[in-house]
């Protein structure tokens, strides 16, 4: 149900700073580790000797040593040594293409021959000193497509996030959805409204008044296999909205990398990249804390939604105009899957 010939965010660099990490990506159990500083490797999390998880071992002289009987394997998956044993004939452990880029560890769980690092989604904000980023990771028990639906239809903010980013104008202003190649874009622009609590805080932190009318925007971009980047912000009303000069607005990019674990669970890498006061770590921490609480509200809703759908697989869901972004995203996923299976 998910494409495998694609780059997914597997983990954050600090998760493999000093020991191996076992993580299931698209149904594949993978161990990630650093054979040397600045390098990263990914292998099948299965010791060829007795099937123990290699992630329970440790890194020794650039090799991954199984924590059960001491078998060592190299980055290419070839067995290297084992105390008192000859291991030259051991089957090679599968290795996965893995790249560290933009502050994330990316893995390709499909056909290694097709893994071109140039296909990793370009993140301009991750390479610029004019931007700051803060984020985190949630493990959520839901189908990855439910999270995509959630992010491509932000009308739920009025209800799920009523005390932070929600407001009635989101319901009242229709969104527009279009497909451009391999990208689905859903946008909503609200003019002359009161900023909700989260954005009042952002305005204050950017040296702007929080009690004046603002123009607000939400522009959601979905790209396969499961990435959603959302341009969000507010500008003092009458200064051009989305196009307003930097000194009249607070804007950012909500970062959502949704990595399937199983058919009904995901690793959800979330964060926010902003281009105002990028050198203020206290602001980064404050935004991260606020955003983390917002996404925690989504987690409860999504997991209970998944339980309902699992109990009633025969029930068809209704599709309304607000669901267009999610519907088009699923169609794009289906086309990607069909092309992969045909190949």
C-alpha positions as CSV (number, residue, x, y, z in Angstrom):
1,X,0.0,0.0,0.0
2,X,3.0,2.3,0.0
3,X,5.7,2.9,-2.6
4,X,9.1,1.4,-1.8
5,X,11.1,2.9,-4.6
6,X,11.3,6.3,-2.9
7,X,13.3,8.2,-0.4
8,X,11.8,8.4,3.1
9,X,13.1,10.1,6.2
10,X,14.3,7.3,8.5
11,X,15.6,9.1,11.5
12,X,17.3,12.2,12.9
13,X,21.1,12.3,12.9
14,X,21.3,12.4,16.7
15,X,19.3,9.1,16.9
16,X,22.4,7.3,15.7
17,X,25.0,9.4,17.3
18,X,26.5,6.7,19.6
19,X,24.7,3.4,18.9
20,X,22.7,1.5,16.3
21,X,19.0,2.3,15.8
22,X,16.4,-0.3,14.7
23,X,13.4,1.0,12.8
24,X,10.8,-0.5,10.6
25,X,10.4,1.4,7.3
26,X,7.7,0.3,4.8
27,X,7.6,-3.1,6.5
28,X,11.4,-3.5,6.3
29,X,13.2,-3.9,9.6
30,X,16.4,-1.9,9.2
31,X,19.3,-1.0,11.4
32,X,21.0,2.4,11.0
33,X,24.4,3.2,12.4
34,X,27.5,5.3,11.8
35,X,30.6,3.2,10.8
36,X,32.6,6.4,11.1
37,X,31.9,10.1,11.9
38,X,30.0,11.7,9.1
39,X,29.1,8.4,7.5
40,X,25.8,6.4,7.8
41,X,24.9,2.8,6.9
42,X,21.7,0.8,6.8
43,X,21.3,-3.0,6.9
44,X,18.6,-5.6,7.3
45,X,18.1,-5.8,11.1
46,X,18.7,-9.6,11.0
47,X,21.9,-11.4,12.0
48,X,22.6,-14.2,9.5
49,X,23.9,-16.4,12.4
50,X,20.8,-16.9,14.6
51,X,18.4,-14.1,13.4
52,X,19.0,-11.7,16.3
53,X,18.4,-8.0,15.7
54,X,21.7,-6.4,14.7
55,X,20.3,-3.2,16.3
56,X,20.9,-4.7,19.7
57,X,24.6,-4.8,19.0
58,X,27.2,-2.1,18.8
59,X,29.7,-0.5,16.4
60,X,33.3,-1.7,16.6
61,X,36.0,-0.3,14.4
62,X,33.5,0.7,11.8
63,X,31.8,-2.7,11.7
64,X,28.4,-3.7,13.3
65,X,28.8,-6.4,15.9
66,X,25.8,-8.5,16.8
67,X,25.0,-8.4,20.5
68,X,24.2,-12.1,20.7
69,X,27.4,-13.9,19.6
70,X,29.7,-11.2,18.3
71,X,29.4,-11.7,14.6
72,X,30.7,-8.6,12.8
73,X,29.3,-7.3,9.4
74,X,30.6,-4.5,7.2
75,X,28.6,-1.6,5.7
76,X,28.0,-3.8,2.6
77,X,26.4,-6.5,4.7
78,X,29.3,-9.0,4.3
79,X,30.2,-11.0,7.3
80,X,33.7,-10.1,8.5
81,X,34.5,-12.0,11.6
82,X,33.2,-13.9,14.6
83,X,35.2,-15.2,17.6
84,X,36.4,-18.7,17.0
85,X,34.4,-19.2,13.8
86,X,34.9,-19.0,10.1
87,X,32.2,-16.8,8.5
88,X,33.4,-16.4,4.9
89,X,30.5,-18.5,3.6
90,X,27.8,-16.6,5.5
91,X,25.1,-15.0,3.3
92,X,25.4,-11.3,2.8
93,X,23.0,-9.2,4.8
94,X,20.9,-6.9,2.7
95,X,22.1,-3.2,2.7
96,X,19.9,-0.3,1.9
97,X,20.8,3.0,0.1
98,X,21.0,5.7,2.8
99,X,21.9,9.4,2.6
100,X,22.4,12.1,5.2
101,X,21.0,15.4,3.9
102,X,19.2,18.5,5.0
103,X,19.5,17.4,8.7
104,X,17.8,14.1,8.1
105,X,18.8,10.5,7.4
106,X,17.0,9.3,4.2
107,X,16.6,5.6,3.3
108,X,15.4,3.9,0.1
109,X,13.6,0.7,1.1
110,X,13.0,-0.6,-2.5
111,X,15.2,-1.6,-5.4
112,X,18.7,-0.3,-4.6
113,X,19.5,0.0,-8.3
114,X,17.0,2.8,-8.7
115,X,18.1,4.8,-5.6
116,X,19.3,8.1,-7.1
117,X,20.1,10.7,-4.3
118,X,19.1,13.4,-6.8
119,X,15.5,12.3,-6.2
120,X,15.6,13.4,-2.6
121,X,13.1,16.3,-2.1
122,X,15.0,19.6,-2.3
123,X,14.7,21.6,0.9
124,X,16.0,25.1,0.2
125,X,15.4,26.3,3.8
126,X,17.7,23.6,5.2
127,X,20.6,25.1,3.3
128,X,20.1,28.8,4.1
129,X,21.3,30.7,7.2
130,X,18.3,32.9,6.8
131,X,16.1,30.1,8.0
132,X,15.8,28.2,11.4
133,X,14.2,24.8,11.9
134,X,12.9,22.9,15.0
135,X,10.9,19.7,15.0
136,X,10.4,16.3,16.5
137,X,9.1,12.8,15.9
138,X,5.8,11.1,16.8
139,X,5.0,7.4,16.4
140,X,1.3,7.3,15.3
141,X,-0.9,4.2,14.9
142,X,-2.6,5.0,11.7
143,X,-2.4,4.5,7.9
144,X,0.0,7.0,6.4
145,X,-2.7,8.2,4.0
146,X,-4.9,9.3,6.9
147,X,-2.1,11.7,8.0
148,X,-1.9,13.0,4.4
149,X,-5.7,13.5,4.4
150,X,-5.3,15.4,7.6
151,X,-2.6,17.8,6.4
152,X,-4.2,18.4,3.0
153,X,-7.5,19.4,4.5
154,X,-6.9,22.0,7.2
155,X,-10.6,22.7,8.0
156,X,-10.1,20.4,10.9
157,X,-8.1,23.1,12.7
158,X,-11.3,24.9,13.7
159,X,-12.3,21.9,15.8
160,X,-9.2,19.9,16.7
161,X,-7.0,22.9,17.3
162,X,-9.5,25.4,18.6
163,X,-7.2,26.9,21.2
164,X,-4.1,27.3,19.1
165,X,-4.4,27.7,15.3
166,X,-8.1,27.1,14.7
167,X,-10.7,29.8,13.8
168,X,-14.1,29.9,12.2
169,X,-12.8,31.7,9.1
170,X,-11.1,28.5,8.0
171,X,-14.5,26.9,7.6
172,X,-15.9,30.0,5.9
173,X,-13.2,30.6,3.2
174,X,-13.2,27.8,0.6
175,X,-9.9,26.2,-0.4
176,X,-8.7,25.7,-4.0
177,X,-7.0,22.5,-5.1
178,X,-4.9,21.9,-8.2
179,X,-2.5,19.3,-9.5
180,X,0.8,20.3,-11.1
181,X,2.7,17.3,-12.4
182,X,3.6,15.2,-9.4
183,X,2.4,17.7,-6.9
184,X,-1.0,18.5,-5.3
185,X,-1.5,22.0,-4.0
186,X,-4.3,23.1,-1.8
187,X,-4.5,26.8,-0.8
188,X,-6.7,29.0,1.3
189,X,-6.3,32.8,1.8
190,X,-8.2,34.6,4.6
191,X,-8.3,38.4,4.7
192,X,-8.9,40.9,7.5
193,X,-9.3,38.4,10.3
194,X,-8.1,38.2,13.9
195,X,-4.9,36.1,14.3
196,X,-5.4,32.9,16.4
197,X,-3.3,32.4,19.6
198,X,-0.3,30.6,17.9
199,X,0.0,33.3,15.3
200,X,-0.4,36.1,17.8
201,X,2.6,34.7,19.6
202,X,4.5,34.6,16.3
203,X,3.6,38.2,15.5
204,X,4.9,39.3,18.9
205,X,8.1,37.4,18.5
206,X,8.7,39.1,15.2
207,X,8.2,42.6,16.7
208,X,4.7,43.1,15.3
209,X,1.4,44.0,17.0
210,X,-0.9,41.0,17.8
211,X,-4.1,42.9,18.1
212,X,-4.6,44.2,14.5
213,X,-6.4,42.5,11.7
214,X,-4.3,40.2,9.5
215,X,-4.3,38.3,6.2
216,X,-3.7,34.6,6.7
217,X,-2.7,31.9,4.3
218,X,-2.3,28.1,4.1
219,X,-0.8,26.5,1.1
220,X,-0.3,22.8,1.3
221,X,2.1,20.9,-1.1
222,X,1.9,17.1,-1.3
223,X,4.6,15.2,-3.2
224,X,5.1,11.4,-3.4
225,X,5.8,9.3,-1.6
226,X,4.3,11.0,1.5
227,X,5.8,14.5,2.0
228,X,3.6,17.5,2.9
229,X,5.1,21.0,3.2
230,X,2.7,23.7,4.2
231,X,3.4,27.4,3.7
232,X,1.6,29.2,6.5
233,X,1.7,32.7,7.9
234,X,0.0,36.0,8.7
235,X,0.6,39.6,7.6
236,X,-0.8,42.8,8.9
237,X,-3.9,43.4,6.8
238,X,-3.5,45.6,3.8
239,X,0.1,44.9,3.1
240,X,-0.2,42.2,0.4
241,X,-0.9,39.1,2.4
242,X,1.3,36.3,1.2
243,X,3.4,38.8,-0.8
244,X,3.8,41.2,2.1
245,X,7.3,42.5,3.0
246,X,9.2,40.6,5.7
247,X,8.7,43.4,8.2
248,X,4.9,43.1,8.0
249,X,4.4,39.4,8.5
250,X,5.3,36.2,10.3
251,X,5.5,33.2,8.0
252,X,7.0,29.7,8.0
253,X,6.9,26.3,6.4
254,X,5.3,23.4,8.3
255,X,7.4,20.4,7.6
256,X,5.7,16.9,7.5
257,X,7.6,13.8,6.5
258,X,5.3,10.8,6.9
259,X,7.2,7.5,6.8
260,X,5.1,4.4,6.8
261,X,6.1,1.7,9.4
262,X,3.4,-0.8,8.7
263,X,0.0,-0.6,7.0
264,X,-1.4,1.0,10.1
265,X,1.5,2.9,11.8
266,X,3.8,5.7,10.8
267,X,6.9,7.6,11.9
268,X,5.8,11.2,11.7
269,X,8.7,13.7,11.4
270,X,7.2,17.2,12.0
271,X,8.7,20.6,12.4
272,X,8.6,24.2,11.3
273,X,11.1,26.2,9.3
274,X,10.9,30.0,9.6
275,X,12.6,32.9,8.0
276,X,12.2,35.5,10.8
277,X,14.7,35.8,13.7
278,X,16.5,32.6,12.6
279,X,19.3,33.2,15.1
280,X,17.0,33.1,18.2
281,X,17.2,29.6,19.7
282,X,14.7,30.4,22.4
283,X,12.1,31.3,19.8
284,X,12.9,28.0,18.0
285,X,12.3,26.1,21.2
286,X,9.1,28.0,22.0
287,X,7.6,27.4,18.5
288,X,8.7,23.7,18.7
289,X,6.9,23.3,22.0
290,X,3.7,24.9,20.7
291,X,3.7,23.0,17.5
292,X,4.4,19.7,19.3
293,X,1.2,20.2,21.4
294,X,-0.8,20.9,18.3
295,X,0.3,17.7,16.6
296,X,-0.4,15.7,19.8
297,X,-4.0,16.7,19.3
298,X,-3.9,15.2,15.8
299,X,-2.4,12.0,17.1
300,X,-5.4,11.2,19.3
301,X,-7.9,11.9,16.5
302,X,-6.0,9.8,13.9
303,X,-5.4,6.8,16.1
304,X,-9.1,6.6,17.1
305,X,-10.1,7.2,13.4
306,X,-7.9,4.2,12.4
307,X,-9.5,2.0,15.1
308,X,-12.9,2.8,13.7
309,X,-11.8,2.1,10.1
310,X,-10.3,-1.2,11.2
311,X,-13.5,-2.2,13.0
312,X,-15.6,-1.3,10.0
313,X,-13.7,-2.0,6.8
314,X,-16.9,-2.3,4.8
315,X,-18.0,1.2,5.4
316,X,-17.3,3.7,2.6
317,X,-16.1,7.2,3.6
318,X,-17.8,10.3,2.2
319,X,-15.9,12.7,0.0
320,X,-16.8,16.4,0.2
321,X,-15.2,19.4,-1.5
322,X,-12.9,20.0,1.5
323,X,-11.4,16.6,0.8
324,X,-10.1,17.4,-2.6
325,X,-6.5,17.8,-1.5
326,X,-6.5,14.4,0.1
327,X,-8.4,12.7,-2.7
328,X,-6.0,14.1,-5.4
329,X,-3.0,13.1,-3.2
330,X,-4.3,9.5,-2.9
331,X,-4.8,9.4,-6.7
332,X,-1.2,10.4,-7.1
333,X,-0.1,7.7,-4.7
334,X,-2.1,5.1,-6.6
335,X,-0.4,6.2,-9.9
336,X,3.0,5.9,-8.2
337,X,2.2,2.5,-6.9
338,X,0.8,1.3,-10.3
339,X,4.0,2.5,-12.1
340,X,6.2,0.8,-9.5
341,X,4.3,-2.5,-9.8
342,X,4.3,-2.4,-13.6
343,X,8.0,-2.0,-13.6
